[in-house]
Every structure is written in structure tokens, then in C-alpha cells.
Amino acid sequence: MADEIDLEDETAIAVPSEAELADRRAHDLLLAAYASDGADVFTTGPAETLAIEKSAADKLVRLKLAWFPDESRDTIKVTNSGRYWALNGGYMAFLKEDPPTGGGGTRGRNPEMEALRFTYMKLRLNTFWLTFGMSIAGFLISLVSLAVAYFYGERLMLR
């Protein structure tokens, strides 16, 4: 019959991908590093999980949630932002809140707004240098005024 439902597809257990396993391990590593003074990256599990554990630790370090305190790169310690995310739900909450944007932080920005921001920044920088130049000119004028008062002050006062 064409209307029968294939039960084998519905009862099959979904095997998580390597990226999902790395995300879960990163979550566990972040919470473990927060709970103690640091966490060992590599557990005593099977050898197949070593690449996943290394990937999870590198991901935490790349996102600046943790750092490697030694050259062997087998332990991690949490950063301030890592502490914040460990308190507020861990790595999974971090993924929900702030998706990776390539480090620029420009997700969802309007191109017209970016152009406007660039124009205003250029105007602010030009204004800064203009006022800086005017203050230097005022300083030089005051030095000339002091020099005139020092060298010609007595003759100017006797008139």
C-alpha cells in the first residue's frame, strides 16, 4: 500500500555530526573550565574523539571565550566573556545569542547606514584635526605674545 508509513525511518536515531559533537564538547569544556580553575581539553575517552575535543577547544579560543595558559595547549581557562556565558547558559546560549560573524560584528547592518556611519566618522576626524590645529595656532600666538611682552614690555608701558 502506498499509504503505509515506513517505521524504520521514524525510529532511526539521528547520529550527530562532527560539528554538533564539537559544539556539545565546547559547551562542556566551557562549563568545566568555569567550575574549576581550568579544564583539560583531552579526556580519557576513545581516540576518535581527540579531533573533536581539539576542535572544540580551538573554537572556544577563537571566539575568545577561553585561552590556553601553556604551550602544550591541553588545558583551557575561561576569559571574562567566557565567565559571562558560562553563567548565562554556556556555549549553547552563546550560539543562540550571537551567531559567528567573522569577527567584524557587522551582522544585519544596513549598507546605507554603514555609508552614513563612515561619512560621520570622517567628519568627526576632520573636525578633530581642525580643532587640534586651531589649538596649536592659539598656543603659538600666546608664545609670541609672551615674547613681545618680555622683550618690549617695558617700552610699551612707559608711553
ABEGO torsion letter per residue (X at the ends): XAABBBAAAAABBBBBBAAAAAAAAAAAAAAAAAABAEBBABBABBAAAAAAAAAAAAAAAAAGABBBABAAGABBBBBAAAAAAAAAGEAAAAAAABBBAGGAGABGBBAAAAAAAAAAAAAAAAAAAAAAAAAAAAAAAAAAAAAAAAAAAAAAAAX
